[in-house]
Amino acid sequence: MEMSSLALGAAATVLGSAYLSARLSLAHDVIFAKIAGTSILNIILAVRAGKLNFFYILERHAQAKSTANKPFILFEGKSWTYAETYEIVLKYGTWLKKHKGVKKGDIVALEYQNSAMFMFLWFGLWSIGAKPAFINYQLQGDALAHCMRESTAKLALVDPLFESGLTVEVRAKVPGMEFVIVSEDLERQVENIEAVRYPDWLRKEDSYVGTAILIYTSGTTGLPKAAIMSWAKLFVGGGLTPVGTGMTANDVFYTCMPLYHSSASCLGACAVLTQGATLAIGRKFSTKTFWKEVRETNSTIIQYVGETCRYLTVAPPEIDPVTGENFDKQHRVRVAMGNGLRPDIWDKFKERFGIETIYEFYAATEGALGLWNVSTNSFSKGAVGRYGLLSRTYVKATSAIVELDDETQMPWRDPKTGFCRRVKDGEPGEFIAKLPADDVTKKFQGYFGNKGATNSKIMRNVFKKGDAWFRSGDVLRWDDEGRIYFSDRIGDTFRWKSENVSTEEVAHALGKHPAVLEANVYGVQLPNHDGRAGCVAISFDTPNVTPELMASLASHARETLPKYAVPLFLRVMKSVGQQTTGTMKHQKHILRQQSVNPKKVDGDALFWLQGSRYEAFGEKEWKQLEGGRVKL
């Protein structure tokens, strides 16, 4: 009887502890401590050894018996071990230094699609102490020239697939830059070079907040800006991914997200490297090749961004034509990691493909703080952050969600004190992160060569005189159970197809069309679609909106803008200045509310992009959108 009572008591204690742990999210405290501890320890060790550069991690694995002959990169049916990758990297470093004159600290532009070559060139630059500027290969025209020029690079390494984008006009706008197309002939030339491992002083870094990579972001206004990715952030990413996913050296991490983004390059490739695991690279995202490549590479962790999981979930299943077997769950994946998985698709994705764990995170390349949510059930479905009792205290001390002024879209300030106000749990507001007031660069390195843009992200005197905080530009909300949810972007920039679309960039491009007098660009929410679709309140120099004009405008937009930024809808205004305020500023609020509902646009003609031109959009088409029968 006594033993039975003891057993029952012990069981009750275990169950009570389990309940308490789940209720207080204590497991997330452990994850937080591991991520923070791993990152800090690795930074300290690298600084002491004078080896901040991730090249040394590659070198260590290439020379270790346990990993030298292990696959590091898998790409399109080919495999490269750590030792093979290291040898190729040294050859490209040697070629860059001896034949192209690249010196320590030089910035070199890299415009490349996902591939093993992307990795070889990237680490080849690091091997000689140079820094890559990752260029979005989808950019064209002025935006492409701008990014090349702002990098200050004198050399650009370009994927042969995108040589056609380097028009005479683009090259003319980047004076002094040499464009090298990495052709098959060049690859063979480099293969025959004797690899040189240059001395450590060439890779010596003065500070852990020094520049490792330039990664471009659309920001909130204007053309893309080069965000500084520091070595410290790489080490944080190197800790964040493995701990959150439980990654070990035996894992295969698959990503077809663009390596020019920090998600794939820093939280993917660099994290894999820290663990001595294997990186499986997909050239680009496609529902037809995603799971095929995952299965072929035996991947155990997959990466997603934005609507990736939605597209995979709504795509038809792959069925074996002979046996009729459904391949949806024929894989080894245990964790899906990324950002942008929406609550309405969260469980559908997990159930269809048999994914046990979702590791959702929130971060910005230039940001000063990241959030994460390891979810194995529906409790934190849709959250971009989740913290336990202890880690919540720390995060709330180093970040805040503040009330926004509806008119200015800036953090609201008390008329008497001038200070901002934290919102209550459950209320939305702008997410901000605390910076060291005496030296903000310790946590926020800003935008390369752009003090104005850097300073615009820093707020002073927020809660007390002299303090400093980083503005995320995002609206988040934090509930009373430690979960954080994303609400929206602030201002004119809107997200579509996992990309930030700059209204200024789109308006600038459309304004160059000879028939356009005025273009007011904004994002509209649509039935059955996440994000905001691009819409333009537009005025032409003629009242005759002909099919030829609509085809010409569509062609112009596609030639001057990345695919994701091409507006899907047009609202033809009756006259110039219709959408301005009394102070001659474009108003967007009412236009956004009216969306593209024909009943709410005051009789304005609507058009939507269909194939090679814009065609009339009316009640019939709107009902198709409402009924979920349209995929944009």
VOGU-3710 file (C-alpha; in Angstrom, 3 decimals, decimal comma):
1> memsslalga> 0,000/0,000/0,000  2,845/2,351/0,896  4,714/1,494/-2,317  1,536/2,097/-4,347  1,066/5,489/-2,738  4,665/6,375/-3,456  4,264/5,323/-7,093  1,096/7,348/-7,475  2,790/10,305/-5,836  5,800/10,037/-8,113
11> aatvlgsayl> 3,564/9,768/-11,190  1,596/12,813/-10,071  4,831/14,743/-9,579  6,077/13,816/-13,045  2,765/14,738/-14,660  2,609/17,955/-12,675  6,146/18,864/-13,685  5,379/18,089/-17,317  2,244/20,226/-17,189  4,095/23,066/-15,470
21> sarlslahdv> 6,937/22,859/-17,984  4,505/22,996/-20,909  2,415/25,754/-19,337  5,447/27,946/-18,666  7,243/26,882/-21,891  10,329/25,966/-19,883  11,655/23,892/-22,782  11,866/27,129/-24,761  13,973/28,627/-21,986  16,438/25,780/-22,559
31> ifakiagtsi> 16,455/26,419/-26,322  17,025/30,124/-25,719  19,913/29,430/-23,329  21,541/27,008/-25,779  21,278/29,425/-28,720  22,618/32,361/-26,730  25,309/30,305/-25,059  26,497/28,637/-28,271  26,652/31,932/-30,156  28,523/33,821/-27,457
41> lniilavrag> 30,986/30,993/-26,830  31,783/30,568/-30,528  32,332/34,307/-30,983  34,655/34,459/-27,965  36,696/31,470/-29,150  36,959/32,833/-32,702  38,054/36,267/-31,480  40,701/34,777/-29,172  42,058/32,587/-31,966  41,967/35,451/-34,460
51> klnffyiler> 39,751/33,290/-36,697  36,404/35,058/-37,043  36,239/34,104/-40,716  34,003/31,085/-41,463  36,684/29,909/-43,893  38,423/28,406/-40,873  35,391/26,261/-40,055  35,462/24,877/-43,591  39,191/24,291/-43,256  38,777/22,469/-39,951
61> haqakstank> 36,213/20,052/-41,382  38,248/19,571/-44,571  41,266/18,499/-42,544  39,500/16,398/-39,918  39,439/12,636/-40,502  35,803/12,435/-39,429  34,509/14,963/-41,955  37,106/15,396/-44,730  35,500/12,806/-47,003  31,953/13,526/-45,944
71> pfilfegksw> 29,607/15,291/-48,431  29,308/19,002/-47,715  27,457/20,164/-50,863  24,847/18,293/-52,898  23,619/19,952/-56,087  21,786/18,578/-59,103  23,015/15,023/-58,688  26,617/15,938/-57,869  28,415/15,819/-54,524  31,430/17,621/-53,078
81> tyaetyeivl> 33,092/16,535/-49,845  34,467/18,994/-47,326  38,002/18,291/-48,578  36,998/18,731/-52,224  35,124/21,943/-51,484  38,108/23,318/-49,575  40,479/22,576/-52,457  38,165/24,248/-55,011  37,659/27,251/-52,719  41,436/27,719/-52,434
91> kygtwlkkhk> 41,744/27,599/-56,225  39,121/30,290/-56,719  40,750/32,360/-53,997  44,098/31,985/-55,740  42,573/32,945/-59,094  40,841/35,987/-57,608  44,013/37,186/-55,947  46,599/36,401/-58,648  44,587/36,947/-61,814  41,980/39,521/-60,790
101> gvkkgdival> 43,997/41,470/-58,231  41,499/41,123/-55,384  43,030/42,342/-52,113  42,278/41,948/-48,418  39,110/43,854/-47,511  37,954/44,308/-51,114  34,243/43,981/-51,840  33,325/41,858/-54,857  29,798/41,714/-56,279  28,382/38,209/-56,728
111> eyqnsamfmf> 25,322/37,862/-58,968  24,564/34,171/-59,004  21,716/31,718/-58,873  21,815/28,909/-56,312  24,526/26,419/-57,197  27,716/24,813/-55,925  29,577/27,552/-57,807  27,874/30,183/-55,652  29,454/28,503/-52,630  32,892/28,163/-54,262
121> lwfglwsiga> 33,050/31,849/-55,222  31,659/33,021/-51,877  34,175/31,083/-49,779  36,915/31,752/-52,324  36,505/35,445/-51,533  36,575/34,755/-47,808  39,716/32,640/-48,234  41,679/35,752/-49,285  40,066/38,182/-46,851  37,665/39,737/-49,388
131> kpafinyqlq> 33,937/40,336/-48,850  31,082/39,354/-51,177  28,133/41,617/-51,961  25,247/39,286/-52,823  23,261/40,714/-55,738  19,658/39,654/-56,337  19,802/38,115/-59,812  16,145/39,045/-60,424  17,005/42,749/-60,525  17,198/44,548/-63,824
141> gdalahcmre> 17,962/47,980/-65,213  18,363/50,841/-62,767  17,884/48,671/-59,678  20,633/46,267/-60,769  23,014/49,105/-61,636  22,219/50,797/-58,315  23,094/47,695/-56,262  26,312/47,101/-58,199  27,320/50,736/-57,813  26,420/51,021/-54,111
151> staklalvdp> 28,564/47,996/-53,274  31,676/50,042/-54,288  32,991/46,821/-55,867  35,336/47,042/-58,832  34,720/43,424/-59,820  31,468/41,524/-60,380  31,295/37,732/-60,748  28,232/36,894/-62,805  26,306/33,710/-63,504  26,265/33,037/-67,282
161> lfesgltvev> 22,471/32,681/-66,983  22,178/36,408/-66,292  24,717/37,857/-68,675  21,891/39,282/-70,804  20,836/41,532/-67,914  24,184/43,332/-68,102  23,013/45,653/-70,845  25,046/48,518/-72,250  22,915/50,866/-70,155  23,543/48,937/-66,933
171> rakvpgmefv> 27,288/48,733/-67,512  27,440/52,451/-68,307  25,866/53,248/-64,929  28,564/51,326/-63,058  31,754/52,983/-64,314  35,006/51,276/-63,418  33,457/47,882/-62,695  34,782/44,765/-64,415  32,133/42,147/-65,148  33,434/38,572/-65,271
181> ivsedlerqv> 31,099/35,883/-66,576  32,027/32,621/-64,884  31,876/30,492/-68,009  32,747/26,818/-68,425  36,051/27,876/-70,005  36,877/29,929/-66,927  35,954/27,013/-64,684  38,410/24,789/-66,551  41,078/27,486/-66,256  40,646/27,654/-62,494
191> enieavrypd> 40,679/23,856/-62,187  44,255/23,859/-63,496  45,477/26,488/-61,034  47,675/25,352/-58,170  45,757/26,121/-54,987  47,431/28,470/-52,508  46,477/28,607/-48,844  47,367/32,203/-47,988  48,602/33,157/-44,502  46,187/33,980/-41,686
201> wlrkedsyvg> 47,025/37,685/-41,590  45,199/38,077/-44,892  41,939/37,011/-43,221  42,529/38,804/-39,930  39,396/40,645/-38,754  39,612/43,624/-36,431  36,169/43,198/-34,876  33,352/40,675/-34,557  30,981/43,384/-35,823  33,066/43,861/-38,972
211> tailiytsgt> 31,535/43,249/-42,392  31,304/39,636/-43,537  28,789/40,038/-46,394  26,655/42,764/-47,946  23,090/41,533/-48,383  20,564/43,778/-50,062  17,144/44,534/-48,691  14,345/46,605/-50,161  13,949/48,473/-46,886  10,868/50,598/-46,421
221> tglpkaaims> 11,370/53,127/-49,200  13,385/53,606/-52,346  15,860/51,304/-54,024  17,500/48,289/-52,303  20,029/49,053/-49,585  23,110/47,032/-48,712  22,707/45,716/-45,174  25,898/44,817/-43,369  25,974/41,206/-42,252  28,586/41,038/-39,510
231> waklfvgggl> 30,621/38,047/-38,384  28,756/38,123/-35,079  25,432/37,670/-36,875  26,826/34,716/-38,757  27,815/33,080/-35,488  24,347/33,786/-34,058  22,794/32,190/-37,133  25,209/29,318/-36,731  23,777/28,751/-33,266  20,130/29,527/-33,965
241> tpvgtgmtan> 19,514/26,944/-36,671  21,255/23,859/-35,220  19,759/24,282/-31,749  16,243/24,989/-32,974  16,234/22,107/-35,452  18,331/19,706/-33,405  20,780/19,560/-36,310  23,717/17,181/-36,019  26,536/16,184/-38,355  24,280/13,425/-39,703
251> dvfytcmply> 21,619/15,804/-41,013  21,068/16,955/-44,586  19,680/20,496/-44,832  17,800/21,273/-48,062  17,217/24,790/-49,329  16,095/26,137/-52,667  15,548/29,574/-51,181  17,854/32,173/-52,795  21,355/32,183/-51,347  21,521/35,959/-51,903
261> hssasclgac> 19,118/36,225/-48,940  20,358/35,805/-45,382  17,840/33,021/-44,673  19,484/30,534/-47,029  23,066/31,771/-46,847  23,471/32,590/-43,167  20,811/30,564/-41,352  21,214/27,738/-43,862  24,669/27,268/-45,392  26,671/28,757/-42,511
271> avltqgatla> 24,692/26,828/-39,912  25,281/23,557/-41,770  28,988/24,336/-41,856  29,197/24,844/-38,087  27,824/21,332/-37,511  29,798/19,550/-40,197  26,470/18,516/-41,731  25,470/18,345/-45,420  23,929/21,149/-47,493  21,585/20,151/-50,319
281> igrkfstktf> 21,005/23,067/-52,707  18,083/23,487/-55,089  18,647/25,903/-57,982  15,299/27,625/-57,388  11,908/26,866/-55,907  9,464/24,776/-57,904  6,623/22,604/-56,652  7,622/20,086/-59,339  11,199/19,642/-58,116  11,058/20,459/-54,385
291> wkevretnst> 10,128/17,052/-52,952  11,937/15,208/-55,722  15,221/16,856/-54,687  14,420/16,379/-50,989  13,965/12,654/-51,537  17,001/12,264/-53,808  19,275/13,938/-51,255  17,749/12,165/-48,220  17,255/15,565/-46,616  16,130/15,665/-42,992
301> iiqyvgetcr> 15,603/19,427/-42,598  13,975/21,680/-45,189  13,860/25,464/-45,421  10,937/27,611/-46,529  10,269/31,321/-46,946  6,929/33,088/-47,229  4,357/31,230/-49,293  6,579/28,221/-50,046  4,560/25,907/-47,820  1,251/27,149/-49,232
311> yltvappeid> 2,337/26,424/-52,797  3,560/22,971/-51,804  0,302/22,243/-49,988  -2,021/23,291/-52,807  0,046/21,561/-55,520  -1,320/18,222/-56,770  0,269/15,168/-55,146  2,935/13,181/-56,967  1,553/9,721/-57,711  3,514/6,701/-58,903
321> pvtgenfdkq> 2,043/5,953/-62,355  2,522/2,199/-61,896  1,630/1,497/-58,283  -0,590/4,518/-57,585  1,455/5,276/-54,446  1,251/8,833/-53,097  4,756/10,221/-52,509  3,700/13,032/-50,135  5,185/11,373/-47,064  7,958/9,463/-48,790
331> hrvrvamgng> 10,844/11,433/-47,298  13,057/11,667/-44,202  12,213/15,253/-43,227  11,571/15,834/-39,539  11,825/19,663/-39,342  10,706/22,491/-41,626  12,482/25,745/-40,836  11,789/29,227/-42,154  9,684/32,333/-41,886  6,277/33,293/-43,243
341> lrpdiwdkfk> 4,235/30,114/-42,677  0,676/31,386/-42,136  -1,716/29,950/-39,522  -4,309/28,893/-42,121  -1,847/26,588/-43,877  0,284/25,571/-40,873  -1,520/22,350/-39,887  -2,472/21,439/-43,479  1,186/21,493/-44,460  2,265/19,411/-41,472
351> erfgietiye> -0,483/16,845/-41,946  -0,151/16,432/-45,701  3,603/15,909/-45,664  3,992/14,344/-42,234  6,267/17,073/-40,853  6,680/16,732/-37,094  8,245/20,093/-36,203  7,941/23,634/-37,539  10,770/26,015/-36,651  9,433/29,441/-37,520
361> fyaategalg> 11,667/32,472/-36,979  11,472/36,214/-37,367  14,528/38,268/-38,280  15,837/40,916/-40,628  19,268/40,962/-42,234  20,028/44,329/-40,665  17,964/43,672/-37,534  19,260/43,800/-33,994  17,227/40,916/-32,588  15,649/37,717/-33,864
371> lwnvstnsfs> 12,689/35,689/-32,621  11,893/32,002/-33,007  9,215/29,425/-32,327  9,820/25,673/-32,183  6,375/24,140/-32,618  5,348/20,480/-32,459  1,646/21,095/-31,802  -1,076/23,702/-32,413  -0,426/25,770/-29,292  1,968/28,176/-31,011
381> kgavgrygll> 0,636/27,749/-34,556  1,350/30,878/-36,595  3,598/32,488/-33,998  6,955/33,951/-35,070  8,282/33,781/-31,526  7,663/31,765/-28,382  9,462/32,053/-25,069  9,442/30,513/-21,639  9,050/32,273/-18,322  12,752/33,103/-17,958
391> srtyvkatsa> 13,666/33,901/-21,567  10,509/36,014/-21,881  11,832/38,262/-19,144  15,095/38,785/-21,011  13,481/39,370/-24,398  11,000/41,858/-22,947  13,898/43,745/-21,365  15,788/43,973/-24,661  12,847/44,569/-26,990  9,435/46,194/-26,931
401> ivelddetqm> 6,252/46,580/-28,937  5,235/50,226/-28,966  2,070/52,035/-29,908  1,948/53,578/-33,368  0,553/56,934/-34,415  -2,127/56,158/-37,019  -1,456/59,387/-38,886  2,340/59,351/-39,065  2,897/55,581/-38,806  5,681/56,433/-36,372
411> pwrdpktgfc> 5,865/55,302/-32,760  3,485/57,450/-30,732  5,085/59,852/-28,250  3,514/61,326/-25,140  2,967/65,074/-25,647  4,238/65,792/-22,126  7,214/63,450/-21,731  8,081/62,806/-25,362  8,483/59,115/-24,573  6,923/56,146/-26,354
421> rrvkdgepge> 4,412/53,769/-24,826  4,487/49,988/-24,739  1,282/48,331/-25,846  -0,512/45,817/-23,644  -0,210/42,090/-24,307  -2,364/41,178/-27,262  -2,278/44,650/-28,839  -0,347/45,327/-32,073  2,473/47,824/-32,336  5,902/48,327/-33,856
431> fiaklpaddv> 8,542/45,891/-32,705  11,749/47,623/-31,580  15,019/46,279/-30,160  17,290/47,887/-27,590  20,723/49,108/-28,713  23,790/50,086/-26,659  23,284/53,845/-26,378  27,006/54,607/-26,356  27,799/52,504/-29,449  24,847/51,197/-31,469
441> tkkfqgyfgn> 27,158/49,391/-33,925  27,699/46,657/-31,353  24,229/45,356/-32,284  23,268/47,287/-35,413  25,823/47,848/-38,163  23,326/49,491/-40,481  23,502/49,979/-44,228  26,782/50,109/-46,081  27,710/53,648/-47,084  24,260/54,992/-46,255
451> kgatnskimr> 24,236/56,960/-43,005  20,831/58,447/-43,717  19,156/55,046/-44,039  21,079/53,747/-41,017  20,064/56,640/-38,799  16,427/56,326/-39,879  16,305/52,927/-38,164  17,551/54,271/-34,832  15,271/55,946/-32,305  16,549/57,887/-29,316
461> nvfkkgdawf> 14,869/58,912/-26,073  12,282/56,169/-26,389  11,605/55,273/-22,769  14,187/57,433/-21,061  16,555/60,192/-22,023  19,541/59,026/-24,036  18,450/55,462/-24,784  18,638/53,971/-28,299  16,368/51,490/-30,064  16,233/49,797/-33,483
471> rsgdvlrwdd> 13,034/50,220/-35,508  11,970/47,007/-37,225  9,282/48,617/-39,364  7,033/45,653/-38,526  3,832/45,438/-36,532  3,827/42,532/-34,068  1,746/41,514/-31,051  2,733/39,530/-27,965  0,096/37,537/-26,095  0,090/36,692/-22,387
481> egriyfsdri> 1,386/33,156/-22,960  4,730/34,095/-24,485  3,718/33,865/-28,151  4,568/36,617/-30,650  2,655/37,105/-33,901  3,454/39,097/-37,044  0,756/41,554/-38,152  2,026/43,734/-40,983  4,723/45,971/-42,411  4,613/49,647/-41,632
491> gdtfrwksen> 4,370/52,203/-44,404  4,268/51,839/-48,113  6,401/48,770/-48,595  4,365/45,618/-48,883  5,221/41,936/-49,046  4,328/39,781/-52,021  5,714/36,363/-52,908  8,054/36,540/-49,879  9,699/39,739/-51,129  9,457/43,325/-49,915
501> vsteevahal> 8,175/45,497/-52,743  9,200/49,148/-52,685  6,393/51,387/-53,944  8,923/54,068/-54,790  10,921/51,706/-56,965  7,804/50,551/-58,850  6,493/54,097/-59,296  9,886/55,220/-60,556  10,004/52,438/-63,138  6,430/52,947/-64,371
511> gkhpavlean> 6,935/56,698/-64,536  9,500/56,142/-67,288  6,819/54,809/-69,637  6,069/57,586/-72,155  2,275/57,406/-71,660  2,317/57,490/-67,833  1,669/60,826/-66,151  1,327/59,653/-62,573  1,693/56,331/-60,760  0,677/55,852/-57,141
521> vygvqlpnhd> 1,696/52,357/-56,040  0,318/50,437/-53,066  -0,478/46,909/-51,935  -3,989/45,543/-51,646  -5,296/42,593/-49,664  -7,226/40,060/-51,723  -9,614/37,247/-50,846  -7,865/33,880/-50,429  -4,376/35,365/-50,827  -1,734/36,249/-48,251
531> gragcvaisf> 0,386/39,370/-48,419  -0,558/42,332/-50,593  -0,739/42,368/-54,360  0,729/45,322/-56,222  -1,790/47,854/-57,488  -1,228/51,166/-59,253  -3,585/54,146/-59,320  -2,404/55,398/-62,676  -2,983/58,338/-65,008  -2,201/58,274/-68,728
541> dtpnvtpelm> -1,643/61,046/-71,247  -4,627/59,773/-73,243  -8,220/58,857/-72,341  -8,039/55,927/-74,775  -6,850/52,923/-72,804  -6,198/50,627/-75,731  -5,068/46,979/-75,722  -1,805/48,150/-77,309  -1,187/50,541/-74,400  -1,928/47,801/-71,856
551> aslasharet> 0,480/45,447/-73,620  3,152/48,122/-73,819  2,869/48,940/-70,105  3,026/45,260/-69,127  6,114/44,746/-71,268  7,764/47,853/-69,789  7,046/46,726/-66,222  8,494/43,273/-66,814  11,622/44,681/-68,409  12,349/47,184/-65,641
561> lpkyavplfl> 11,214/45,391/-62,474  11,862/42,079/-60,713  9,081/39,590/-61,398  7,645/39,833/-57,886  7,396/43,652/-58,099  5,437/43,853/-61,380  1,990/45,259/-60,413  -0,873/42,808/-60,838  -3,626/45,445/-60,882  -4,193/48,887/-62,389
571> rvmksvgqqt> -6,778/51,433/-61,328  -7,057/54,033/-64,077  -7,735/57,460/-62,562  -9,857/60,056/-64,340  -7,331/62,840/-63,819  -3,897/63,594/-62,382  -3,820/64,493/-58,694  -6,977/62,599/-57,809  -5,212/60,647/-55,103  -3,354/63,477/-53,354
581> tgtmkhqkhi> -4,018/65,181/-50,038  -4,222/68,885/-49,374  -0,470/68,932/-48,831  0,107/67,310/-52,248  1,118/63,971/-50,834  -0,126/60,722/-52,313  -2,788/59,171/-50,132  -2,904/55,385/-50,048  -5,084/54,564/-47,055  -8,457/54,858/-48,821
591> lrqqsvnpkk> -7,110/53,199/-51,956  -5,925/50,237/-49,881  -9,315/49,935/-48,184  -11,160/49,951/-51,511  -8,790/47,301/-52,836  -9,819/46,202/-56,343  -13,470/45,588/-55,520  -15,323/47,062/-58,531  -18,148/48,235/-56,263  -15,790/50,384/-54,169
601> vdgdalfwlq> -13,544/52,148/-56,690  -15,860/55,025/-57,559  -16,366/53,902/-61,127  -12,649/53,815/-62,000  -11,666/51,262/-64,623  -9,752/48,268/-63,264  -7,309/46,005/-65,081  -5,297/42,954/-64,074  -2,223/41,323/-65,526  -3,111/38,423/-67,784
611> gsryeafgek> -0,282/36,967/-69,805  1,426/39,661/-71,859  -0,920/42,574/-71,092  -3,353/44,130/-68,649  -6,983/43,216/-69,325  -10,289/44,515/-67,965  -11,180/43,416/-64,446  -14,796/43,568/-63,290  -17,499/41,954/-61,163  -17,070/38,528/-62,749
621> ewkqleggrv> -13,340/38,446/-62,064  -13,810/39,776/-58,515  -16,241/36,936/-57,761  -13,660/34,462/-59,037  -11,163/35,910/-56,549  -13,709/35,705/-53,729  -14,456/32,109/-54,630  -10,818/31,096/-54,450  -10,713/30,149/-58,124  -7,780/32,421/-59,006
631> kl> -4,092/31,856/-58,298  -1,954/34,977/-58,599
//
